[in-house]
């Protein structure tokens, strides 16, 4: 029970929620497509998609129906029983990808943790227990658990949570990935990389470099892990980003878009690796529950039935062209347009937070990123008119910020 001093505190100021987010001053109560609405029914254009989670926008009718139908049948049993939806989704993902087997999780961080365990288990089972270290890259983001922040390696993620979990060699994000070979040792188990760094500022890995990493992994008998949590599930115009390069990983954690807004992740792997994850080596209470499986299957249904990948290609061309026009119009604000598909970034000459806040005031939702970048992550089924509206709001945002830049004393 709270004491009298606690009872006297101003409850309008003190929240029982940990203050780990610098939240915008708005609470959304409903959504539809690419729009969100607050309690006063103010409309916002959502080009952040819950950080690439709401891949089909808000409240897509087929996802709502799938959720509602499953809610009336069964929510949770346990992984100590068979879950038919898991078999269905796993077979579909296996048919669509390189993977022979997979483990379902509730989040991206859990999927990466599973990938780390898989890599270590593989080498241990094949007679090389000394191979446990994973090479990762500066600017990467693999989650917020103790192991995944060590894999990311930045001080922003790890400060105050030491000592760091051992087993990660965070190296430079090379323009020429052949240099990664200099960091491979007898203790190296795997190379882990995002084909496009999201939190790191929309930094794509070139086709050539993805191929180089595959060659290095094969040459040295180590595994290749592609973290496609943010760039996967159609965001680049292919179901998974690495498909553009014509190479495949040994292990691939996914999440975000695969659930369409429902918590769902998975760790996909080849049989070569997966065969050593035997009974008792891994588990999850909620992972792969019937509700999540219904949503994952519904997302794959919509991607196919509504030709979503074709829309991504078409709309991404339009978006890139319009963003390049803005860069030309506002060179003092925008330094570079980068990324591809519907995973675009504006590298700025100003603080990303200032840009995100000003866009928010204009009722456009964006997401900040590393390297002075603002991320643009609209739903994959975005319409041309929504892009037109977003460009109008981005133009307005740039104009306002340029005015402030030229008139620093102007508070308006």
Order of alpha helices (4+ residues) and beta strands (2+ residues): alpha-beta-beta-beta-alpha-alpha-alpha-beta-alpha-beta-alpha-alpha-beta-beta-beta-beta-alpha-beta-beta-beta-alpha-alpha-alpha-beta-beta-alpha-beta-beta-beta-alpha
